[in-house]
Structure formats: C-alpha cells, structure tokens
Amino acid sequence: MNLSRRNPFHNGLLYSGFNQDQGCFACGMENGFRIYNTDPVKERERQDFDGGIGYVEMLFRCNYLALVGGGSHPKFPPNKVIIWDDLKKSHVVELEFPQEVRAVRLRRDRIVVILDETVRVYTFTQKPQQLNVFETCHNPKGLCALCPNSDNSLLVFPSRKTGHVDVVNLSCTEMAPLGIDAHKTALACLALNSVGNKLATASEKGTLIRVFDTSSGSQLFELRRGANKADIFCLWHCLPFSHMCWHILSM
C-alpha cells in the first residue's frame, strides 16, 4: 500500500505491504525499510539508508527483497528496481526503465515489474531476461497479482478496457489471456488467493467486492460493503477459508 500521499502523521512511512503468506509485512520509510513479524507483531529486520524507499516487495521470508526509491529524497531512482540481498546488505540485481516503477511482484522464478501502461516479466536470475510484456490500461496504482504457488503461474492485471482484468498463465503464454469483466468502473484492488484459483476485485466506487474463478472467469461471490462510495486500498483472501476476504477502506 503506497502511503506517500495518504499518510497524515508525517512519521516517514511511505509504504506497507504483506509478504506472500501474510506472515510478515514490510514498511518503506524515508530513511530505509523495516520488516515485521505479523503474529506477534515484532520487528525482525531494519535497514537504514540515507534516502527513502517507496516500495518494498518481500519474497516469503527469504533474504531477497525488491526495492524502489521514493519519498522526498529517494535512495534509488524511482525508475529502477533494486533486488536487495539482506544477507550481503547490498543490491545484487538492478533493472532500469524509462518511467517510474509503480509496483513489483516476486516469486521464486519471476520478477514482475508494473509500469503505467505495461506489465513486464523477467527471469529471477543474476542477469534477468525479459520474457513477456503485457499492455494494460492506465495503471498508476500498479495493480497486479502474481500467484506465489509453485504449481500455478497465474498473473493478473488490469486489461486495456476499464474495469476488466486479464488472467495470464506464465507457463503457457502462447494461450490468449482469460478476460474477466469485473466492474463497470476502474479497478481499485485485486488479489489472488494462495493457490491462485480465486480472484477478488474491487472498483474505485468501493461498494462491491467480487470473487471470480480464475480458470473459467465465472463470478463466484459478490460481497456488498455498503451503498456509499469508499476507497478500498487492500484485499486479502483469509486463510484457510479462501472464499472469505477482508478489506481496508477509507470512508
């Protein structure tokens, strides 16, 4: 969750986000990053920098993190993705782009970088190779979901049509993406469950959360949050009940 424009407390917090199993969460700060255990809440790691980190993506609990500079004095240029090895306390991979990076997703074999109107997929190797480029609608929030399960290589992102999503199987990109007509208005959030067979979405209107089957695109559930417009910042599928989800919202 990018907090750089929404944080009223002036405490240096720029970003917060869970790892793939929600056992930890990371915070990007004006002076580095912090890693916390979820239950009980306890700081596990911190790295102080002389600059800000606007985005942190963990890879489960391993030593690799994806960092993007941010804040008033970014540690790294906002158009670069830095793969940080927390054991070596140094960056081991650097990817540069012609525009600001909006988000990054990791799994053990892939690095996915989200830009304003494209999603780019790379090998997770010492010298990453670009494998795929997918076009999206204007996506300043960096919406994208990557299934972390080793048996399912699904990638989900907004399609070029407003309110629609594309579901791509990265193990068979020759197949056409599965298109899902999720909402009539622009998307605000999307999230896959841990095994990748269910997708939850919310629009900028914020009144409905819909859950879809990722193999057929059929709608499974529709959850009404309320009648008044709200900003939904985050969706997660609760474990072990993958048909349930909770949301963080601002009225």
N, C-alpha and C positions, 0 to 999 in steps of 0.2 A: 504494500500500500504506500503510494507516494504521498508523503505528508508535507512536502516542502512548501506548498501553497495553502495548506489547511491547518497547520499547527499554530494555535493562538498563544502557546505558552512560552515561545522563544527559549526553548531548552536545548536547541541544537539538534533535535530529532528530525531527520529528513525522510526516513523510510523505515517500514517494519514489514516483515513477512515470515511466514512459517516455512520450514523445510518440507520435504515430500510426505513425511508421515506425521507431521504436526507435533513431533516430539521436541523440537527446538524452534526458536524464532530468532531472526537476525534484525538488528537495527543499524541503519546507516546514519551517521552523525556528521556534524560539521567538522569533527576532528578525528574521524576514523569509523570503526564499526564495533559492535558488540554482539555476542552470541549468548543466548539464554536457554536454559532448560525450561520446558513448559510446566512439568509437574514433578516436583515442586519448582516454582519459579526461582531460578538461581543463575547468576552469571557464570558461564563456562569459559568464555574467552573474550579478550578485547585486544584491539589493535589500534593504537593511537597514531594518527597521521598529522601532518601539517597542512591538511586540506580536507574537504568534505567528500563523503561517499553518499551519493544519491540513490544507489540501488545495490542491494546485496541479494544474491541467489545462492542458497546452500545446495549441496548435493548430499542428501540424507545427513549423516554425521561425519562424513569423511573430511579430509584436510583441504579439499578444493572448494573455492568459492568464486563466483563471478561478481566482479565489482565494476560499477560505473561511477565516475566522478559526478559530484553535484554540490548544491549549496552556493554560498556566496564566494567561496574560494575552493573550487574543485581540486581534489588531489590528482585526479586524472582527467583528461579531456572528456567531455560528455559524449563525444562521438567515438569513444573507444570502449571495448570490453576487455577487462583485465581478468585473467584467470589467476587467482591468488593461491599459492601453496602455503597454508598456515603452519606447516612443519618447518619449511625453509624460510618462512617470513619474507617471501619475495614473490613477484609475479613470474609465471612460467610461460604464459601464452598472452598474446596481445592481438586483438582484431580491431582494425580501424575502418570507419565508414564515412561516407560523405555528408552525413547528417547525424543529429543526436540520436542516441540509442534510447528507446522507450522502455524496453524490458529485456530480460534474458531468462531462458528456461534451460535447465540442465537435466540430463540423465547420463548414465554411465558411458554411453556410446555416442551422445549427441550434444552439441551446443546449438541452441536456437536463439537467434537474435531478432528482436522485433523493432522495426523502424516505423516511420509514419504511415507508409503505404505498402510495405513488404515484410514478409517473414522469411528469414534466411537460415538455412540448416547446414551445419558443419559437422565434420567428424570431431570427436573429442580425443584428439591426439596432440602430440607435441607441435606438429605443424598442421593445424586444421585445414581440411579441404572442403570447399563449398560443394554441397550435394544438391540442394534444391533452393529455389526462390519462388515464393508464392505471393501473389498480389492480394491486397486487402483494400477495403475502403479506408478513408482517413481514420487512423487509429492512434490518436495522441495518448491514450491511456495504456497503450502497449498490451491490449488484451490478447491472451494466448494461453492455452493449456496443453501440457505435454504429459502423457501418461508415463509415470515412473516405473511401471511394472515391466520386468524384463520379457514377459510373454506377450506384451501388447505395445505396439509402437505408434499409437494414435497421437496425432497433433490436431488441435482445434483452434481456429482463429476466425475473426470476422471475414465474411466474404466481401466482394465488391458491392454487393447490394445491401443497403441499410437494413439492419435487424436480422440479417441472415448469417449463418455460420457455415464454414466448410470443415469437414472431418476428413483428414488425410491419414492413410496408413503409410508410415515412413518405410516400412519393409517392402512395400509394393506401390511405389509412387507412379507406376505406369497406369494404375487404375484411376479413373476420374474421381475427384473428391465427392463425398456424400454431402449434399447441400441440405440444410435444415432451415426452414422458415420459422425462426424462433419468436420474433417480435415485430411489431409494426414500426416501432421507433428504434433509435440507435441503441446498441448494446452498452451496458454499464459494467457487467461482470459475466464471467463464465468460468466453470470449474468442472473438471473430471473427477470421478471417484477413483479410489486407489487402483482398481483393476481396469478402469477405462471403459466400462460398459454403460455408464450413465453420465450424462452431461447436464449440468444445471446452468441456467441462464437467467439474467435479469436485464431489463432495459433501463434507459435513463428516466423513464416515467416512475419506475420503482414500486409499482403496485402489485406486480405478479412475478413469481419465480416459477419457471417451467423446467421440468426434468424430462430428458429425451433418451431414448435407446440409441446408442451410437452405431449399432450395426444396421438398423433399419431406418433411423431418423424419426420414428414414431414417438409421439408425446406420451409419457407415462403418467405424469402428475402435473397439476397446476396448483400452486400454493399462493393464496392471496395474502399479501402483507397488510393491505389496508386500501382505503379509497383515495387518500391524499398522496400527492407526489412526494417522493423521498429519494435521496441519493444513497444508493447501495454501493459500498466500497469493496465488499469482500463476500465470497460464498465459499463454504466448505461442506463436503459430504461427511457427516458424522460417522464414526466407526463404533461398533461394527455394523450399524444399521445404515447401509448405503443408500436407502431410499429416503432418508431424512437429511435435511440440510439446515444450517443456521446462517444468519446474515448479520453483518454490522451495517448500520444505516444512520443517516443524519437527517433529522426532520427539518 
